[in-house]
Amino acid sequence: MKKIPWKKLLLTVFLWRVFLFIISFYADSFLIYDPSFPYYRSILARLGFPRWIFSWGNFDGVHYLTIVKKGYLGTGLIQAFFPVFPMILRFFRSLSIDLFFPITLGFQFLVTWVLSGTLFYFVKETLGKSKKIAWWSAISLLIFPASFFMGALYGEGLFLLFILLSFIFAKKKRWLLAGIFGAMASATRVVGIAILPALLIELWLSRKNKLSYSGVVNFIKKDWLNIIKISLSSLGLLAYMFYLQKTFNDPLYFFYVQSEFGAGREEGLILLPQVIWRYLKIFMTAPVDLKMFAYVQEFLFSIGAFCLLIFSWKKVRLSYLLFSLLVLLIPTFTGTFSSMPRYIMVAFPIYFLLGEWFSKKSSFKVFALVLSLLLLIINTLLFIQGYWVA
């Protein structure tokens, strides 16, 4: 990755981080702090840092901190959070308890920088796009309205990094490394399992086989070893399911506890049309407040992401398209679009589609950039002050 402008990206990510810190520092001037999540007094407030700093551990952050301190036993709901990210946090805690929180924020900054460079490399080298498009793709990642989660105690940035590295090594036909990074992804978030069928499609495309019974049989016979290497990507999820079975007698415990978070999540599988209908009813009946802002944003982001990927399918490699659609579809099975702006953030083809568009001269481009930045400011402000965003 020698061709990546690391210094330029470092400066850009640094300015992005400072920009977000400024928003959090002045957040009290715009909104009352009203946390709508548990444990903020018993966990975050006891970290010994100003609120504009420890608020980067809001919402899921407190659950990750609970796992770091107590593990998965003795506390409800935390089993919904996969182990790789809290394992990394636990490592930092072992280095220094007092400096644990700022060190982890520094780690998130490092992940964002490396992720931006990896995305730049992916677009330029793997997709064969121009340096200008690659640069705008990285910018699209940083100004995405939910990008502030990469600076919080969330595993989104790390997850996306694993996914991009898996696809990069798949493109280089280094299937073992692709499978290993895929396993890291599936141990970071449940939707990481979507990398398995995507990598199989990538292997199939690299062989230029005919889509027929004999073609599939020959594919399996010739590439059985590479298929096994790719299948390693499922080990992250399977290992966590084995742990849940051994500890809680339920390998799908991470799925069933989702309903306890509220937000319309259910234990049974709900189809996408049902989710859309639910949101239409919310728009007709719910009061207009900050929660309505979250509902509208979730709905528009979800429908917009699906439409962008589907209508741009000719510009997106089949394996990338399959992965992105599965990443968007799997969370909806719980019956809601809740958290979708955050989930959409890892559908990486969106960034090079936006990068290609932003690289062209367009009067609408300025409007789109300003709108994205405005939403990033609003969402960051709401998150820091304890209001639900995604």
Number of C-alpha atoms within 10 A of each C-alpha: 11 6 11 18 14 16 10 11 20 18 12 17 21 16 12 20 19 12 13 18 18 12 18 24 16 12 20 15 9 11 14 12 16 11 19 13 14 13 15 19 10 10 16 22 14 10 17 12 13 11 18 17 19 24 24 27 25 25 25 18 21 23 25 26 21 18 23 20 13 11 17 20 12 8 12 11 16 21 23 19 22 23 23 20 21 24 15 13 21 20 13 18 19 9 11 11 12 11 13 18 24 13 17 20 19 14 18 23 21 18 21 28 23 19 23 28 24 20 27 30 25 22 26 21 16 15 15 12 17 14 18 15 24 28 25 23 29 26 22 22 23 23 20 20 23 24 23 24 21 23 25 26 27 22 25 23 26 22 25 24 22 22 25 22 21 28 26 22 17 21 18 12 15 16 26 21 21 29 28 22 26 32 28 25 33 30 27 26 20 20 22 25 25 22 31 23 17 21 27 18 18 19 22 19 14 12 12 10 14 13 9 9 9 11 13 14 11 14 18 14 11 12 15 12 13 17 21 13 17 29 23 21 30 22 19 25 24 17 16 22 21 15 14 18 14 11 12 14 12 15 19 16 16 18 17 18 18 20 16 13 12 11 14 15 22 19 14 12 12 16 15 18 10 14 18 18 10 15 18 14 10 14 13 8 9 12 10 9 9 13 14 14 13 20 23 17 19 23 21 15 18 23 13 13 20 17 12 15 21 14 10 14 14 10 13 18 14 15 20 20 22 19 26 26 17 18 23 23 18 16 20 23 19 23 23 25 32 24 20 24 24 21 21 22 25 23 21 19 22 22 24 27 20 19 23 19 15 22 17 12 9 10 8 9 15 12 11 12 16 12 15 17 16 14 17 20 20 15 22 26 23 22 25 29 24 21 23 20 25 19
